[in-house]
């Protein structure tokens, strides 16, 4: 017996079914769109870890470059330091006030209602939209109308600030 190849007879190659190529192309385009969104997002450098050298001098230089790059790429975002939720009536009720924030320093309390932000009435508004109105470039002012639990209205001008990092446990210092 005589064999032409060790592999045996060749099987014909068929292209994949059309539905498989459509699904793959669709998934690839979704991935590319998401990558584009992530890269153009203001938070795109948050959570990025940079590799550092074992050489202390090179590590120090890299850390300086990283600080310069992160500070020059994105403006620092600030907020007033409140968490809120829509109640059954559509009002935005403050659920928590973060410590060491402009809202805490101004005496804002949980249970109060956000009525307006920079003159725009927000009753019945979507929480993400109101969050965007409250957030902005660090150090810029925002005027917030608040109704207290006893029914008094107040307008407070806050200077947006970055949320403080969580305080370390005193035992770990």
N, C-alpha and C positions, 0 to 999 in steps of 0.2 A: 504494500500500500504506500502510496505517496501522498504527503501533505504539503500544501503550499504555505501554510503558516501554522504556528503553534497555537494561535488564538482560536482557531476553529472558524466556522463560517461567520461572516460579518452580518450583523443585523442592520436593517435599514434604520436611519435616524429620522424620527418624525418631529415636526415642530410641536411645541406645547399647545394645548387647546387655547382658543382665542380668549376665553373667560379668564384663564390663568394670567395671560399677558396683560389683560385689562386691569386685573386686580393688582398685579405687581406695579404697573405704571401708576395707578391711582395711589397706592401706598407710598411709592417713591415721591410723588408730587406732594403728598401730605407731609412727609418727613421734611422735604426741602422747605415747604412753607413754614413749618414749625421752627426749623433751624433759623430761618430768616427772622421770624418773630422774636426768637430768643436773642439773637445777635443784635437786633435793633432796639430791644427793650431797655428802658432806663436802668433796670436791675440786672442787666446781662453780666456784669462783673461780680455781682454778689455771690458769695459762696465759691469763688474760683480759688483754687489752691495753686500756688506757683512753686515749681521745683526750686530747691536751693542747693547750692554747692556745699561741699564739706569744708572748703577753704573759707575761713572766717572773713577774710577781706572781700572775697568775691560775694559771699552771702550778704555782707553789709551793703555792698554796692547794689546788689540785686534788690534788696529791701528798699533802698532809696529810690531806685527806678520804679518799683511797684507802687510806692506811695505817690510818686509824681504822676504816674500813669493813671491811677485810680482817681486822684484828685482832679486831674485835668480832663478826664473823660466825662465825668458825670457831675452835675451840680448836686450838692448835698440836699437831700429831701428832708423836710421838716413837717411836723404836725403839731396839734395842740395837746394831744395825749388823752383822748377820750375813746371809749368803745360804746357803741350804741346799737339798738335793735328797733325794728318797727313794731309797735304794739297793734292791738286789734283795730284801733281807730286810725292807723296809718301814721301816728306820731312817732318821731324818732327819739326814743327814751335812752338817756345815758345810763349804761349798765355798769361802767367802771371808769375810774379816773386813774391814770398811771401816776405813780409817785415821781417827784422831781420833774414835772412837766409844767408848761404854762397854765394848763387847766387847773392843776392841783394848786399852784401858787395863787391863782385867781379865786379859789374857793368854790369851784364847780363841784357839784355832788352828784352821786348816782341817784337816779329817779327824776332828775330835771330833764326837760324836753328841749331839743334843738329846734328852733323855729325858723331861723334864717342863717345864711352864710353869705357874707359880703353883699347884703341887701337882697339876695335871692331867697324867696320863701321855699322851704324844703319840706313842709308838712306833706305827707303822702309820697315823698320822693323816694327814689331807690337808694338804699344804703351805699352801694358802690359809688354812685354819683356824688353823694354828700361827702364820702371819704375823700374823693378826688378834690372837691371844693375845699375841704379842710387842709389837705396836704398841699405842699408847694415848696418852693425854694426856701431853704433854711434862712431865718432872719427876716423874712418878709411878713408884713402884717396881714391878719385876717380878722374881720369883724363878725362875731357870732351872736345871734339873738337867742337867748335862753329864757324859758319860762320855768320858774321854780315850782316846787311841789305845792307851795302855798298860793300860787297864782300870780306872783309878781314877775314882771318882765324885766330883763336887763340886757343891755348890749355890751359885750366885752370885746376889746381889741387885744388879740394875742399876737405875739411875735412867734412864728413857727420855729420849733427847735427839733433837733434830732432826738429820738427817744433814747434815754440813757441806757447804757448796757446794764444788764442785770448785775446787781451788786453781789459780789462774792461773799460767801459765808465767812464770817469773821474767823472761824477756826482754820480756814484754808490759807489765811494770810501769813 
